Amino acid sequence: MDSDHYQAYVDGDEYEYHGGFTDVSPVILEVPYDDYWYLVVDSNSRRIRAEVSQVFD
């Protein structure tokens, strides 16, 4: 999420995001444009382990 949509997510307001649900790993995400981005992992109260790596072309 970009910063505006992340703040809306935190506030409980309507927001837009890129990505979606997945239950496989690894997940490769590509951002649609240059900016600062927030990665939100919502596990729906399940315990999960998340690891993040940055890869630059």
Beta strands, then each sheet from edge to edge (+ up, - down):
end
